[in-house]
Structure formats: structure tokens, C-alpha cells
Amino acid sequence: MIATLKPPVKLGCNMVEIKKQIITNEAMEPVGVIISYQDWQKIEALLKNQISRDNSLDLMAFAGTIQLTIDPLDYQRQEREAWQ
């Protein structure tokens, strides 16, 4: 059985009108979706743009060294003793 729904779908910051058909089984539970190829291309483009923006974090801003005031193993022992 196929039910047709046409609510707008929000992807990222963009509202995109996606015409879709919801496929249901005999118990009327959704089991699949049919969308047009043009809508699929829009979704892929939006997701690609979203992913490329998310990966723009420059991790080199966090690179560097720290100065320790205590031996790391001593610190670990102190923390473990605090839990006992």
C-alpha cells in the first residue's frame, strides 16, 4: 500500500519540499519511501555541503604541549586511591 505525503523536510538550515510516497505493509507500518531522482540529488547536495562545513574545524589550534607539575603515574595513583 502506498500513501502520499508532502510535508516540507528540513535539511540543515534549508527547507526543501520533498514529494515522497510512504510505502506501508499490511499492518500500515511504514517500510519504505519513494522519492524522485531530482529530490534525491538535492538531498545529496545538501548533505555534502553540511558534511564539508562540519569538517572545517582546524585541529591545529589545539596542538601544543603541556607542562606537568606531577609525574603522570603518581597522579593516576592519587586519583585511583581517591575512589577506594
KEZA-827348 format. One record per atom (N, C-alpha, C): x, y, z; residue in three letters; atom name. Coordinates in nm, 2 decimals. Example, Ala and Ser with C-alpha at 12.3 -4.5 7.8 and 13.67 -1.06 7.14 Angstrom:
      c1      c2      c3  type  atom
    1.32   -0.57    0.78   ALA     N
    1.23   -0.45    0.78   ALA    CA
    1.32   -0.33    0.78   ALA     C
    1.28   -0.22    0.71   SER     N
    1.37   -0.11    0.71   SER    CA
    1.29    0.00    0.79   SER     C
end
This chain:
      c1      c2      c3  type  atom
    0.08   -0.12    0.00   MET     N
    0.00    0.00    0.00   MET    CA
    0.09    0.12    0.00   MET     C
    0.05    0.23   -0.07   ILE     N
    0.13    0.35   -0.08   ILE    CA
    0.04    0.47   -0.04   ILE     C
    0.10    0.55    0.06   ALA     N
    0.03    0.67    0.10   ALA    CA
    0.12    0.78    0.06   ALA     C
    0.06    0.89    0.00   THR     N
    0.14    1.00   -0.04   THR    CA
    0.13    1.12    0.06   THR     C
    0.25    1.16    0.10   LEU     N
    0.26    1.27    0.20   LEU    CA
    0.35    1.38    0.14   LEU     C
    0.32    1.51    0.16   LYS     N
    0.41    1.61    0.10   LYS    CA
    0.45    1.72    0.20   LYS     C
    0.49    1.68    0.32   PRO     N
    0.53    1.79    0.41   PRO    CA
    0.67    1.84    0.38   PRO     C
    0.71    1.96    0.40   PRO     N
    0.84    2.01    0.37   PRO    CA
    0.94    1.94    0.47   PRO     C
    1.06    1.91    0.43   VAL     N
    1.16    1.85    0.51   VAL    CA
    1.27    1.95    0.53   VAL     C
    1.32    1.96    0.66   LYS     N
    1.43    2.05    0.69   LYS    CA
    1.56    1.97    0.69   LYS     C
    1.65    2.01    0.60   LEU     N
    1.78    1.95    0.59   LEU    CA
    1.88    2.06    0.62   LEU     C
    1.95    2.05    0.74   GLY     N
    2.05    2.16    0.77   GLY    CA
    1.97    2.29    0.80   GLY     C
    2.00    2.40    0.74   CYS     N
    1.94    2.52    0.75   CYS    CA
    1.83    2.55    0.64   CYS     C
    1.82    2.45    0.55   ASN     N
    1.74    2.47    0.43   ASN    CA
    1.61    2.40    0.44   ASN     C
    1.50    2.46    0.40   MET     N
    1.37    2.39    0.39   MET    CA
    1.36    2.35    0.25   MET     C
    1.34    2.22    0.23   VAL     N
    1.33    2.16    0.10   VAL    CA
    1.19    2.09    0.08   VAL     C
    1.12    2.12   -0.02   GLU     N
    1.00    2.05   -0.04   GLU    CA
    1.03    1.91   -0.11   GLU     C
    1.00    1.81   -0.04   ILE     N
    1.03    1.67   -0.10   ILE    CA
    0.90    1.60   -0.11   ILE     C
    0.87    1.57   -0.23   LYS     N
    0.75    1.49   -0.26   LYS    CA
    0.78    1.34   -0.24   LYS     C
    0.72    1.28   -0.15   LYS     N
    0.75    1.14   -0.13   LYS    CA
    0.63    1.05   -0.12   LYS     C
    0.65    0.93   -0.14   GLN     N
    0.54    0.83   -0.12   GLN    CA
    0.59    0.73   -0.01   GLN     C
    0.51    0.72    0.09   ILE     N
    0.54    0.62    0.20   ILE    CA
    0.48    0.49    0.17   ILE     C
    0.56    0.39    0.17   ILE     N
    0.52    0.25    0.14   ILE    CA
    0.49    0.18    0.28   ILE     C
    0.38    0.12    0.29   THR     N
    0.34    0.06    0.42   THR    CA
    0.31   -0.09    0.39   THR     C
    0.33   -0.17    0.50   ASN     N
    0.29   -0.31    0.49   ASN    CA
    0.14   -0.33    0.52   ASN     C
    0.10   -0.45    0.53   GLU     N
   -0.04   -0.48    0.55   GLU    CA
   -0.09   -0.43    0.68   GLU     C
    0.00   -0.41    0.78   ALA     N
   -0.03   -0.36    0.91   ALA    CA
   -0.03   -0.21    0.92   ALA     C
   -0.01   -0.15    0.80   MET     N
    0.00    0.00    0.78   MET    CA
    0.12    0.06    0.85   MET     C
    0.23   -0.02    0.87   GLU     N
    0.36    0.03    0.92   GLU    CA
    0.44    0.07    0.81   GLU     C
    0.51    0.19    0.82   PRO     N
    0.59    0.24    0.71   PRO    CA
    0.71    0.14    0.69   PRO     C
    0.74    0.10    0.57   VAL     N
    0.85    0.01    0.54   VAL    CA
    0.94    0.07    0.43   VAL     C
    0.91    0.18    0.37   GLY     N
    0.99    0.24    0.27   GLY    CA
    0.94    0.37    0.22   GLY     C
    1.02    0.44    0.14   VAL     N
    0.99    0.57    0.09   VAL    CA
    1.03    0.58   -0.06   VAL     C
    0.95    0.63   -0.14   ILE     N
    0.99    0.66   -0.28   ILE    CA
    0.99    0.81   -0.30   ILE     C
    1.11    0.86   -0.35   ILE     N
    1.12    1.00   -0.39   ILE    CA
    1.18    1.01   -0.53   ILE     C
    1.16    1.12   -0.59   SER     N
    1.21    1.14   -0.73   SER    CA
    1.36    1.15   -0.73   SER     C
    1.42    1.12   -0.84   TYR     N
    1.56    1.13   -0.85   TYR    CA
    1.61    1.27   -0.83   TYR     C
    1.54    1.37   -0.88   GLN     N
    1.58    1.51   -0.86   GLN    CA
    1.58    1.55   -0.71   GLN     C
    1.48    1.50   -0.64   ASP     N
    1.48    1.53   -0.49   ASP    CA
    1.60    1.46   -0.43   ASP     C
    1.63    1.34   -0.47   TRP     N
    1.75    1.27   -0.42   TRP    CA
    1.88    1.35   -0.44   TRP     C
    1.89    1.40   -0.56   GLN     N
    2.01    1.48   -0.59   GLN    CA
    2.02    1.61   -0.50   GLN     C
    1.90    1.67   -0.48   LYS     N
    1.90    1.79   -0.38   LYS    CA
    1.95    1.75   -0.24   LYS     C
    1.90    1.63   -0.20   ILE     N
    1.93    1.58   -0.06   ILE    CA
    2.08    1.56   -0.06   ILE     C
    2.14    1.49   -0.16   GLU     N
    2.28    1.46   -0.16   GLU    CA
    2.36    1.58   -0.16   GLU     C
    2.32    1.68   -0.24   ALA     N
    2.40    1.81   -0.24   ALA    CA
    2.40    1.88   -0.11   ALA     C
    2.28    1.88   -0.04   LEU     N
    2.27    1.95    0.09   LEU    CA
    2.35    1.87    0.19   LEU     C
    2.35    1.74    0.19   LEU     N
    2.42    1.67    0.29   LEU    CA
    2.57    1.68    0.27   LEU     C
    2.61    1.69    0.14   LYS     N
    2.76    1.71    0.11   LYS    CA
    2.80    1.84    0.16   LYS     C
    2.72    1.94    0.14   ASN     N
    2.76    2.08    0.19   ASN    CA
    2.77    2.08    0.34   ASN     C
    2.67    2.01    0.41   GLN     N
    2.67    2.01    0.55   GLN    CA
    2.79    1.94    0.61   GLN     C
    2.83    1.82    0.55   ILE     N
    2.95    1.75    0.59   ILE    CA
    3.07    1.83    0.57   ILE     C
    3.09    1.90    0.46   SER     N
    3.21    1.97    0.44   SER    CA
    3.22    2.09    0.53   SER     C
    3.11    2.15    0.58   ARG     N
    3.11    2.25    0.68   ARG    CA
    3.15    2.20    0.82   ARG     C
    3.10    2.08    0.85   ASP     N
    3.13    2.02    0.98   ASP    CA
    3.28    1.98    0.99   ASP     C
    3.34    1.95    0.88   ASN     N
    3.48    1.90    0.89   ASN    CA
    3.58    2.02    0.88   ASN     C
    3.53    2.14    0.89   SER     N
    3.62    2.26    0.87   SER    CA
    3.69    2.29    1.00   SER     C
    3.67    2.22    1.11   LEU     N
    3.74    2.25    1.24   LEU    CA
    3.89    2.23    1.22   LEU     C
    3.97    2.33    1.25   ASP     N
    4.11    2.32    1.24   ASP    CA
    4.17    2.27    1.37   ASP     C
    4.21    2.14    1.38   LEU     N
    4.26    2.08    1.50   LEU    CA
    4.39    2.14    1.54   LEU     C
    4.46    2.20    1.45   MET     N
    4.59    2.25    1.48   MET    CA
    4.59    2.36    1.59   MET     C
    4.47    2.42    1.61   ALA     N
    4.45    2.52    1.71   ALA    CA
    4.47    2.46    1.85   ALA     C
    4.45    2.33    1.86   PHE     N
    4.46    2.26    1.99   PHE    CA
    4.60    2.19    2.01   PHE     C
    4.69    2.20    1.91   ALA     N
    4.82    2.14    1.91   ALA    CA
    4.91    2.21    2.01   ALA     C
    5.00    2.14    2.07   GLY     N
    5.09    2.20    2.16   GLY    CA
    5.14    2.11    2.27   GLY     C
    5.20    2.16    2.37   THR     N
    5.25    2.08    2.48   THR    CA
    5.19    2.13    2.61   THR     C
    5.19    2.05    2.72   ILE     N
    5.15    2.10    2.85   ILE    CA
    5.27    2.07    2.94   ILE     C
    5.27    2.15    3.05   GLN     N
    5.38    2.14    3.15   GLN    CA
    5.32    2.07    3.27   GLN     C
    5.37    1.95    3.30   LEU     N
    5.32    1.88    3.41   LEU    CA
    5.39    1.92    3.54   LEU     C
    5.31    1.92    3.65   THR     N
    5.37    1.95    3.78   THR    CA
    5.39    1.83    3.86   THR     C
    5.34    1.72    3.82   ILE     N
    5.35    1.59    3.89   ILE    CA
    5.37    1.48    3.79   ILE     C
    5.43    1.37    3.83   ASP     N
    5.45    1.26    3.75   ASP    CA
    5.32    1.20    3.71   ASP     C
    5.29    1.16    3.58   PRO     N
    5.16    1.11    3.54   PRO    CA
    5.12    0.99    3.62   PRO     C
    5.21    0.90    3.65   LEU     N
    5.18    0.78    3.72   LEU    CA
    5.14    0.81    3.87   LEU     C
    5.21    0.90    3.93   ASP     N
    5.17    0.94    4.06   ASP    CA
    5.03    1.00    4.07   ASP     C
    5.00    1.08    3.97   TYR     N
    4.87    1.14    3.96   TYR    CA
    4.76    1.03    3.94   TYR     C
    4.79    0.93    3.86   GLN     N
    4.70    0.82    3.84   GLN    CA
    4.68    0.75    3.97   GLN     C
    4.78    0.72    4.04   ARG     N
    4.77    0.65    4.17   ARG    CA
    4.68    0.73    4.27   ARG     C
    4.71    0.87    4.27   GLN     N
    4.63    0.95    4.36   GLN    CA
    4.48    0.95    4.33   GLN     C
    4.45    0.95    4.20   GLU     N
    4.31    0.95    4.16   GLU    CA
    4.24    0.82    4.19   GLU     C
    4.32    0.71    4.17   ARG     N
    4.26    0.58    4.20   ARG    CA
    4.24    0.56    4.35   ARG     C
    4.33    0.61    4.43   GLU     N
    4.32    0.60    4.57   GLU    CA
    4.20    0.68    4.62   GLU     C
    4.17    0.79    4.56   ALA     N
    4.05    0.87    4.60   ALA    CA
    3.92    0.79    4.58   ALA     C
    3.92    0.69    4.49   TRP     N
    3.80    0.61    4.47   TRP    CA
    3.78    0.49    4.56   TRP     C
    3.89    0.46    4.64   GLN     N
    3.88    0.34    4.72   GLN    CA
    3.83    0.38    4.86   GLN     C
end
